[in-house]
Amino acid sequence: MNIKRIIVIILIFATTVLVTFSEPVEEVRINEEFKNLDNWEAYEFPKIKEHSVYTIIEGDILKTESKTSASAIIYKGDFDVYQYPIIEWKWKVENIIKNGDAKSKEGDDYSIRIYIAFKYDSEKASFGKRIKYNTAKLLYGDYPPDSSLNYIWANKNHEEDIIANAYTNQAQMILLQKGDAHVGMWKTEKVDIVKDYIRAFGKEPPALASIIIMNDTDNTKESAVSYLDYIKVYR
């Protein structure tokens, strides 16, 4: 075997090893860098008169502000959670809410929450659930979410990492940050929403979901400011 043939074989083997052991390519479904809010629409609660404010600052940072108010912004579009289960974002709060408490209705306010709303699927619903959701659609013009995960910057140092929402068990609160230890600091979060849903609800989630961002202080009558650098959904 001549030297040229040996070199060719070595190069082929080396290339094969690199392909075999290289990191898998990240496939992104949503990459929101907040250059603007074109991908988002405002959502206002019918019974709440004062609304939170969502603006772009410094060219690519989402600033959220609330003062005895509540409203949200909803991403225009959904995604398959089984195809794209990973969500990553970077957030910061200027303050926590003094009287905020994840375990009470009166304290159900957060400087920021990333709300993953899972879409209702009538084909998989029980007869009773279909009646309930059809009634809601007649009243409000659309189906409410089947269920949701709320990733929150909790106001207190609760022992639990998952707490049922004070208003409904169909919304589970996942406490990623707790208390004021990291106030004023940028924190990066990365979650697997399928795994978190199973932990929170004890079953697999509906396939389609959407993203909602909210800063609310309507219950506590306080004020809060927070920021988001980016949100990414991928696998």
Contacts in CASP RR format, 6 or more apart in sequence:
PFRMAT RR
TARGET T0000
AUTHOR 0000-0000-0000
METHOD contacts of the structure
MODEL  1
MNIKRIIVIILIFATTVLVTFSEPVEEVRINEEFKNLDNWEAYEFPKIKE
HSVYTIIEGDILKTESKTSASAIIYKGDFDVYQYPIIEWKWKVENIIKNG
DAKSKEGDDYSIRIYIAFKYDSEKASFGKRIKYNTAKLLYGDYPPDSSLN
YIWANKNHEEDIIANAYTNQAQMILLQKGDAHVGMWKTEKVDIVKDYIRA
FGKEPPALASIIIMNDTDNTKESAVSYLDYIKVYR
26 234 0 8 1.000
26 235 0 8 1.000
27 84 0 8 1.000
27 234 0 8 1.000
27 235 0 8 1.000
28 232 0 8 1.000
28 233 0 8 1.000
28 234 0 8 1.000
29 79 0 8 1.000
29 83 0 8 1.000
29 84 0 8 1.000
29 233 0 8 1.000
29 234 0 8 1.000
29 235 0 8 1.000
30 75 0 8 1.000
30 79 0 8 1.000
30 84 0 8 1.000
30 211 0 8 1.000
30 231 0 8 1.000
30 232 0 8 1.000
30 233 0 8 1.000
30 234 0 8 1.000
31 230 0 8 1.000
31 232 0 8 1.000
31 233 0 8 1.000
31 234 0 8 1.000
32 39 0 8 1.000
32 75 0 8 1.000
32 230 0 8 1.000
32 231 0 8 1.000
32 232 0 8 1.000
33 60 0 8 1.000
33 230 0 8 1.000
34 56 0 8 1.000
34 59 0 8 1.000
34 60 0 8 1.000
34 61 0 8 1.000
34 62 0 8 1.000
34 228 0 8 1.000
34 229 0 8 1.000
34 230 0 8 1.000
35 56 0 8 1.000
35 59 0 8 1.000
35 60 0 8 1.000
36 56 0 8 1.000
37 54 0 8 1.000
37 56 0 8 1.000
37 62 0 8 1.000
37 73 0 8 1.000
39 75 0 8 1.000
39 76 0 8 1.000
40 54 0 8 1.000
40 73 0 8 1.000
40 74 0 8 1.000
40 75 0 8 1.000
40 76 0 8 1.000
40 213 0 8 1.000
41 73 0 8 1.000
41 74 0 8 1.000
41 76 0 8 1.000
42 51 0 8 1.000
42 54 0 8 1.000
42 71 0 8 1.000
42 72 0 8 1.000
42 73 0 8 1.000
42 74 0 8 1.000
43 71 0 8 1.000
43 72 0 8 1.000
43 73 0 8 1.000
43 74 0 8 1.000
43 212 0 8 1.000
44 51 0 8 1.000
44 71 0 8 1.000
45 70 0 8 1.000
45 71 0 8 1.000
48 69 0 8 1.000
48 70 0 8 1.000
48 71 0 8 1.000
48 218 0 8 1.000
50 67 0 8 1.000
50 68 0 8 1.000
50 69 0 8 1.000
50 70 0 8 1.000
50 218 0 8 1.000
51 69 0 8 1.000
51 70 0 8 1.000
51 71 0 8 1.000
52 64 0 8 1.000
52 65 0 8 1.000
52 66 0 8 1.000
52 69 0 8 1.000
52 70 0 8 1.000
52 71 0 8 1.000
52 72 0 8 1.000
52 214 0 8 1.000
52 215 0 8 1.000
52 216 0 8 1.000
52 217 0 8 1.000
53 63 0 8 1.000
53 64 0 8 1.000
53 65 0 8 1.000
53 66 0 8 1.000
54 62 0 8 1.000
54 63 0 8 1.000
54 64 0 8 1.000
54 65 0 8 1.000
54 73 0 8 1.000
54 213 0 8 1.000
54 215 0 8 1.000
55 62 0 8 1.000
55 63 0 8 1.000
55 65 0 8 1.000
56 62 0 8 1.000
56 63 0 8 1.000
57 63 0 8 1.000
60 229 0 8 1.000
61 227 0 8 1.000
61 228 0 8 1.000
61 229 0 8 1.000
62 213 0 8 1.000
62 227 0 8 1.000
62 228 0 8 1.000
62 229 0 8 1.000
63 225 0 8 1.000
63 226 0 8 1.000
63 227 0 8 1.000
64 111 0 8 1.000
64 112 0 8 1.000
64 213 0 8 1.000
64 214 0 8 1.000
64 215 0 8 1.000
64 225 0 8 1.000
64 226 0 8 1.000
64 227 0 8 1.000
64 228 0 8 1.000
65 215 0 8 1.000
65 223 0 8 1.000
65 224 0 8 1.000
65 225 0 8 1.000
66 109 0 8 1.000
66 215 0 8 1.000
66 216 0 8 1.000
66 217 0 8 1.000
66 218 0 8 1.000
66 223 0 8 1.000
66 224 0 8 1.000
67 217 0 8 1.000
67 223 0 8 1.000
68 217 0 8 1.000
68 218 0 8 1.000
68 221 0 8 1.000
68 222 0 8 1.000
68 223 0 8 1.000
69 216 0 8 1.000
69 217 0 8 1.000
69 218 0 8 1.000
70 109 0 8 1.000
70 214 0 8 1.000
70 216 0 8 1.000
70 217 0 8 1.000
70 218 0 8 1.000
71 214 0 8 1.000
71 216 0 8 1.000
72 115 0 8 1.000
72 212 0 8 1.000
72 213 0 8 1.000
72 214 0 8 1.000
72 216 0 8 1.000
73 212 0 8 1.000
73 213 0 8 1.000
73 214 0 8 1.000
74 210 0 8 1.000
74 211 0 8 1.000
74 212 0 8 1.000
75 210 0 8 1.000
75 211 0 8 1.000
75 212 0 8 1.000
77 210 0 8 1.000
78 119 0 8 1.000
78 208 0 8 1.000
78 209 0 8 1.000
78 210 0 8 1.000
79 208 0 8 1.000
79 209 0 8 1.000
79 210 0 8 1.000
79 233 0 8 1.000
80 207 0 8 1.000
80 208 0 8 1.000
81 118 0 8 1.000
81 193 0 8 1.000
81 194 0 8 1.000
81 197 0 8 1.000
81 205 0 8 1.000
81 206 0 8 1.000
81 207 0 8 1.000
81 208 0 8 1.000
81 209 0 8 1.000
82 194 0 8 1.000
82 207 0 8 1.000
83 235 0 8 1.000
84 233 0 8 1.000
84 234 0 8 1.000
84 235 0 8 1.000
85 192 0 8 1.000
85 193 0 8 1.000
85 194 0 8 1.000
85 195 0 8 1.000
85 235 0 8 1.000
86 190 0 8 1.000
86 191 0 8 1.000
86 192 0 8 1.000
86 193 0 8 1.000
86 233 0 8 1.000
86 234 0 8 1.000
86 235 0 8 1.000
87 114 0 8 1.000
87 116 0 8 1.000
87 190 0 8 1.000
87 191 0 8 1.000
87 193 0 8 1.000
87 211 0 8 1.000
87 231 0 8 1.000
87 232 0 8 1.000
87 233 0 8 1.000
88 188 0 8 1.000
88 189 0 8 1.000
88 190 0 8 1.000
88 191 0 8 1.000
88 231 0 8 1.000
88 232 0 8 1.000
88 234 0 8 1.000
89 114 0 8 1.000
89 188 0 8 1.000
89 189 0 8 1.000
89 228 0 8 1.000
89 229 0 8 1.000
89 230 0 8 1.000
89 231 0 8 1.000
89 232 0 8 1.000
90 186 0 8 1.000
90 187 0 8 1.000
90 188 0 8 1.000
90 189 0 8 1.000
90 228 0 8 1.000
90 229 0 8 1.000
90 230 0 8 1.000
91 112 0 8 1.000
91 114 0 8 1.000
91 153 0 8 1.000
91 186 0 8 1.000
91 187 0 8 1.000
91 189 0 8 1.000
91 226 0 8 1.000
91 227 0 8 1.000
91 228 0 8 1.000
91 229 0 8 1.000
92 184 0 8 1.000
92 185 0 8 1.000
92 186 0 8 1.000
92 187 0 8 1.000
92 226 0 8 1.000
92 227 0 8 1.000
92 229 0 8 1.000
93 111 0 8 1.000
93 112 0 8 1.000
93 153 0 8 1.000
93 177 0 8 1.000
93 183 0 8 1.000
93 184 0 8 1.000
93 224 0 8 1.000
93 225 0 8 1.000
93 226 0 8 1.000
93 227 0 8 1.000
94 111 0 8 1.000
94 183 0 8 1.000
94 184 0 8 1.000
94 224 0 8 1.000
94 225 0 8 1.000
94 226 0 8 1.000
95 111 0 8 1.000
95 180 0 8 1.000
95 183 0 8 1.000
95 223 0 8 1.000
95 224 0 8 1.000
95 225 0 8 1.000
96 111 0 8 1.000
96 153 0 8 1.000
96 155 0 8 1.000
96 179 0 8 1.000
96 180 0 8 1.000
96 183 0 8 1.000
96 224 0 8 1.000
97 107 0 8 1.000
97 109 0 8 1.000
97 110 0 8 1.000
97 111 0 8 1.000
97 155 0 8 1.000
97 217 0 8 1.000
97 220 0 8 1.000
97 222 0 8 1.000
97 224 0 8 1.000
98 155 0 8 1.000
98 220 0 8 1.000
98 222 0 8 1.000
99 106 0 8 1.000
99 107 0 8 1.000
99 155 0 8 1.000
99 220 0 8 1.000
99 222 0 8 1.000
100 107 0 8 1.000
100 108 0 8 1.000
100 109 0 8 1.000
100 110 0 8 1.000
100 155 0 8 1.000
100 156 0 8 1.000
100 219 0 8 1.000
100 220 0 8 1.000
100 222 0 8 1.000
101 107 0 8 1.000
101 108 0 8 1.000
101 155 0 8 1.000
101 156 0 8 1.000
102 108 0 8 1.000
102 152 0 8 1.000
102 154 0 8 1.000
102 155 0 8 1.000
102 156 0 8 1.000
102 158 0 8 1.000
102 163 0 8 1.000
102 166 0 8 1.000
102 173 0 8 1.000
102 175 0 8 1.000
103 158 0 8 1.000
103 163 0 8 1.000
103 166 0 8 1.000
104 166 0 8 1.000
105 166 0 8 1.000
105 167 0 8 1.000
105 219 0 8 1.000
106 219 0 8 1.000
106 220 0 8 1.000
107 155 0 8 1.000
107 166 0 8 1.000
107 219 0 8 1.000
107 220 0 8 1.000
108 165 0 8 1.000
108 166 0 8 1.000
108 167 0 8 1.000
108 219 0 8 1.000
109 155 0 8 1.000
109 216 0 8 1.000
109 217 0 8 1.000
109 218 0 8 1.000
109 219 0 8 1.000
109 220 0 8 1.000
109 222 0 8 1.000
109 224 0 8 1.000
110 152 0 8 1.000
110 153 0 8 1.000
110 154 0 8 1.000
110 155 0 8 1.000
110 214 0 8 1.000
110 215 0 8 1.000
110 216 0 8 1.000
110 224 0 8 1.000
111 153 0 8 1.000
111 155 0 8 1.000
111 215 0 8 1.000
111 224 0 8 1.000
111 225 0 8 1.000
111 226 0 8 1.000
112 152 0 8 1.000
112 153 0 8 1.000
112 213 0 8 1.000
112 214 0 8 1.000
112 215 0 8 1.000
112 224 0 8 1.000
112 226 0 8 1.000
112 228 0 8 1.000
113 150 0 8 1.000
113 151 0 8 1.000
113 152 0 8 1.000
113 153 0 8 1.000
113 213 0 8 1.000
113 214 0 8 1.000
113 215 0 8 1.000
113 216 0 8 1.000
114 150 0 8 1.000
114 151 0 8 1.000
114 211 0 8 1.000
114 212 0 8 1.000
114 213 0 8 1.000
114 231 0 8 1.000
115 148 0 8 1.000
115 149 0 8 1.000
115 150 0 8 1.000
115 151 0 8 1.000
115 211 0 8 1.000
115 212 0 8 1.000
115 213 0 8 1.000
115 214 0 8 1.000
116 148 0 8 1.000
116 149 0 8 1.000
116 150 0 8 1.000
116 151 0 8 1.000
116 193 0 8 1.000
116 209 0 8 1.000
116 210 0 8 1.000
116 211 0 8 1.000
116 212 0 8 1.000
117 145 0 8 1.000
117 148 0 8 1.000
117 209 0 8 1.000
117 210 0 8 1.000
117 211 0 8 1.000
117 212 0 8 1.000
118 145 0 8 1.000
118 146 0 8 1.000
118 147 0 8 1.000
118 148 0 8 1.000
118 149 0 8 1.000
118 197 0 8 1.000
118 205 0 8 1.000
118 206 0 8 1.000
118 208 0 8 1.000
118 209 0 8 1.000
119 143 0 8 1.000
119 145 0 8 1.000
119 146 0 8 1.000
119 206 0 8 1.000
119 207 0 8 1.000
119 208 0 8 1.000
119 209 0 8 1.000
119 210 0 8 1.000
120 133 0 8 1.000
120 143 0 8 1.000
120 144 0 8 1.000
120 145 0 8 1.000
120 146 0 8 1.000
120 206 0 8 1.000
121 146 0 8 1.000
121 206 0 8 1.000
121 207 0 8 1.000
121 208 0 8 1.000
122 130 0 8 1.000
122 133 0 8 1.000
122 143 0 8 1.000
124 206 0 8 1.000
125 133 0 8 1.000
133 143 0 8 1.000
133 144 0 8 1.000
136 143 0 8 1.000
136 144 0 8 1.000
137 143 0 8 1.000
145 170 0 8 1.000
146 170 0 8 1.000
146 206 0 8 1.000
147 170 0 8 1.000
147 171 0 8 1.000
147 172 0 8 1.000
147 197 0 8 1.000
147 201 0 8 1.000
147 205 0 8 1.000
147 206 0 8 1.000
148 170 0 8 1.000
148 171 0 8 1.000
148 172 0 8 1.000
149 171 0 8 1.000
149 172 0 8 1.000
149 174 0 8 1.000
149 193 0 8 1.000
149 196 0 8 1.000
149 197 0 8 1.000
149 200 0 8 1.000
150 165 0 8 1.000
150 171 0 8 1.000
150 172 0 8 1.000
150 173 0 8 1.000
150 174 0 8 1.000
151 174 0 8 1.000
151 176 0 8 1.000
151 189 0 8 1.000
151 191 0 8 1.000
152 173 0 8 1.000
152 174 0 8 1.000
152 175 0 8 1.000
152 176 0 8 1.000
152 177 0 8 1.000
153 176 0 8 1.000
153 177 0 8 1.000
153 179 0 8 1.000
153 226 0 8 1.000
154 173 0 8 1.000
154 175 0 8 1.000
154 177 0 8 1.000
154 178 0 8 1.000
154 179 0 8 1.000
155 179 0 8 1.000
156 178 0 8 1.000
156 179 0 8 1.000
157 178 0 8 1.000
157 179 0 8 1.000
158 175 0 8 1.000
158 178 0 8 1.000
160 175 0 8 1.000
161 174 0 8 1.000
161 175 0 8 1.000
162 172 0 8 1.000
162 173 0 8 1.000
162 174 0 8 1.000
162 175 0 8 1.000
162 199 0 8 1.000
162 200 0 8 1.000
163 172 0 8 1.000
163 173 0 8 1.000
163 175 0 8 1.000
164 171 0 8 1.000
164 172 0 8 1.000
164 173 0 8 1.000
165 171 0 8 1.000
165 172 0 8 1.000
165 173 0 8 1.000
172 200 0 8 1.000
172 201 0 8 1.000
174 191 0 8 1.000
174 196 0 8 1.000
174 200 0 8 1.000
176 187 0 8 1.000
176 189 0 8 1.000
176 191 0 8 1.000
177 187 0 8 1.000
186 229 0 8 1.000
193 205 0 8 1.000
193 209 0 8 1.000
194 204 0 8 1.000
194 205 0 8 1.000
197 203 0 8 1.000
197 204 0 8 1.000
197 205 0 8 1.000
198 204 0 8 1.000
198 205 0 8 1.000
211 231 0 8 1.000
211 233 0 8 1.000
213 228 0 8 1.000
215 224 0 8 1.000
215 225 0 8 1.000
215 226 0 8 1.000
217 223 0 8 1.000
217 224 0 8 1.000
END
